Amino acid sequence: MKNINKVILTGTVVGTRASTRSFTMRIATDGGSMRGRNDNVSAYPEVVFSNVREAAEYKVGDRVTVQGHISGRVTMFDGKRRHVMDVIGDKIEQTKRMLASYIDIEPVYGGGYPDDKNIVVVVGSVDHVYTVGNNQFTSVTLTTVTGKTATKNYVTALAFRRQGMAAKELKPGDTVAIAGALRTTNNKDVKIQSQSIVVLDIQKIEEKTE
């Protein structure tokens, strides 16, 4: 089974941050926002671009569509190891108005854009499964190989309710496909924003034998 590690985001640029090696962009997507359950949870994913010149052409307020992938890494925070998930932007373009495919039209006038998108699809091998509390949710970490350099990434997703029940039955080594959305959480105590994948669909893939 071929590994898949894909992110598609369509939304409005609400923040940017540049360095000499990368350009970070925060994009507001509706993403099925979880506000109402938790006021600190929203759908404002941050995307990191290595092509600084290309990404820097876009500014706050622009409507963009981004294609990318998930990259997992380990960092130190307050002397403790933390698993951090980065969204890496592979391609970015201005979102076209809905009529642009049919008639000659100005690109921007303040409306007429398609709905936001916030989609993550990952297919990989289960590394570990951990259920939190009294079946509150199940955390699933997959290993997936990404890009021409065959980089191994660890992708962690959170599964609730029915998806959580399905995730709980998984075992290390199982091949699994998940589809979900990116959620961002603002932690006021430590003044950081974390982002995670919330599972919306999950399926164990049975390997075919000859």
C-alpha positions in Angstrom: 0.0 0.0 0.0 1.4 3.4 -1.0 2.0 5.9 1.8 0.0 9.1 1.5 0.7 12.3 3.4 -1.4 15.2 2.1 -2.8 18.5 3.3 -5.1 20.8 1.4 -6.0 24.2 2.9 -8.1 27.0 1.4 -8.7 30.1 3.5 -7.6 33.6 4.3 -4.1 34.6 5.4 -4.4 36.1 8.9 -0.7 36.2 9.9 2.9 35.8 8.5 6.3 35.4 9.9 9.6 35.5 8.0 13.1 34.3 8.6 16.1 33.8 6.3 15.3 30.1 5.8 11.5 29.8 6.0 8.2 31.7 5.8 5.4 30.8 8.2 1.8 31.6 7.3 -1.3 31.3 9.4 -4.5 30.5 7.4 -8.0 30.9 8.8 -10.2 28.0 7.6 -13.6 27.1 9.0 -12.4 23.5 9.2 -15.6 22.5 11.1 -14.5 24.7 14.0 -14.9 23.2 17.4 -15.7 26.5 19.1 -18.6 26.1 21.5 -17.0 22.9 23.0 -13.8 24.7 23.8 -13.2 28.4 23.2 -9.4 27.8 22.8 -9.9 25.5 19.8 -10.2 26.8 16.3 -9.0 26.1 12.8 -6.1 28.5 12.1 -3.3 26.2 10.9 0.2 27.4 10.5 2.1 26.4 7.3 5.9 26.6 6.9 7.4 27.2 3.5 11.0 26.7 2.6 10.5 28.8 -0.6 10.5 32.2 1.1 10.4 34.2 -2.0 7.2 32.5 -3.4 5.3 32.5 -0.1 6.2 36.1 0.8 4.3 37.3 -2.3 1.1 36.8 -0.3 -0.1 39.1 2.5 -2.7 39.2 5.2 -6.2 39.2 3.8 -5.3 37.2 0.7 -7.3 34.1 -0.2 -5.0 31.2 -0.8 -5.0 27.5 -1.5 -2.1 25.5 -0.1 -1.0 21.9 -0.8 1.4 20.4 1.6 2.2 17.5 4.0 2.7 16.8 7.7 6.2 16.7 9.2 6.7 15.3 12.8 9.7 16.4 14.9 10.8 16.3 18.5 11.8 19.6 20.3 12.6 20.6 23.9 10.3 22.9 25.9 10.9 23.8 29.5 13.4 20.9 29.7 10.9 18.4 28.4 10.7 16.6 25.1 7.7 17.6 23.0 6.4 16.0 19.8 5.7 18.9 17.4 3.7 18.6 14.2 4.6 21.0 11.4 2.6 21.6 8.2 5.0 22.0 5.4 3.8 23.9 2.4 4.7 22.4 -1.0 2.6 24.6 -3.2 0.6 27.9 -2.8 -1.6 29.8 -5.2 -4.2 32.5 -5.0 -7.7 31.1 -4.7 -9.7 31.8 -7.8 -13.2 33.1 -7.8 -15.9 30.5 -8.6 -16.6 32.1 -12.0 -13.0 32.3 -13.1 -13.1 28.9 -14.9 -16.0 30.0 -17.1 -15.6 33.7 -17.9 -12.8 36.3 -18.2 -13.0 38.0 -14.8 -11.0 40.1 -12.4 -9.3 38.0 -9.7 -10.3 40.0 -6.7 -13.4 42.1 -5.8 -14.0 40.9 -2.2 -16.2 37.9 -2.7 -17.3 35.0 -5.0 -14.7 32.5 -3.6 -15.4 28.8 -3.0 -15.8 27.5 0.6 -12.8 27.0 2.8 -11.0 23.6 2.9 -9.2 21.9 5.7 -8.3 18.4 4.7 -5.6 16.0 5.9 -5.2 12.5 4.4 -2.6 10.1 5.7 -2.0 6.4 4.9 0.7 4.7 6.9 1.8 2.1 9.4 0.6 2.3 13.1 3.5 3.1 15.4 1.5 3.3 18.6 -2.0 3.7 20.0 -2.9 5.4 23.3 -6.3 5.9 24.8 -6.7 8.9 27.1 -8.9 8.8 30.2 -12.1 6.8 30.2 -12.2 6.5 26.4 -12.2 10.3 26.1 -10.2 10.0 22.9 -7.6 7.8 21.3 -4.3 9.1 19.9 -2.9 7.2 16.9 0.7 7.7 15.6 1.4 6.6 12.1 4.7 6.4 10.3 4.6 7.5 6.7 7.3 8.0 4.1 7.2 11.4 2.3 8.8 13.0 -0.7 11.6 12.1 -3.2 14.0 11.6 -0.3 11.8 9.0 1.3 11.7 10.9 4.6 10.0 9.1 7.5 7.5 11.2 9.3 5.6 10.5 12.5 2.0 11.7 12.2 -0.2 11.8 15.3 -4.0 12.1 15.0 -6.7 12.3 17.7 -9.8 10.2 17.3 -13.1 10.8 19.2 -16.4 8.9 19.5 -16.9 6.3 16.8 -13.6 7.0 15.2 -12.0 6.7 18.6 -13.6 3.3 19.1 -12.2 2.1 15.8 -8.7 3.5 16.5 -8.6 1.8 19.9 -8.7 -1.6 18.1 -5.6 -0.9 16.0 -2.3 -2.6 16.6 1.3 -1.5 15.8 2.1 -2.5 12.3 -1.4 -2.2 11.0 -1.8 -0.2 7.8 -4.4 2.6 8.3 -5.9 5.4 6.3 -7.2 8.5 8.1 -8.9 11.6 6.8 -9.3 14.6 9.1 -8.9 18.3 9.7 -6.3 20.5 11.4 -7.2 22.1 14.7 -5.3 24.7 16.6 -5.3 25.2 20.3 -4.1 28.4 22.1 -2.5 27.7 25.4 -2.8 30.9 27.4 -0.6 29.6 30.2 2.5 29.0 28.1 1.5 31.4 25.3 2.0 28.9 22.5 -0.3 27.6 19.8 -0.3 23.9 19.1 -1.9 22.1 16.2 -3.2 18.6 15.8 -5.2 16.4 13.4 -8.7 15.4 14.4 -9.9 12.2 12.7 -13.1 12.4 10.8 -12.8 9.1 9.0 -10.6 6.0 9.6 -10.1 2.7 8.0 -7.8 -0.3 8.6 -6.4 -1.6 5.3 -6.1 -5.3 5.0 -3.0 -6.3 3.0 -3.8 -8.6 0.1 -2.0 -11.9 0.0 -1.4 -13.8 -3.2 
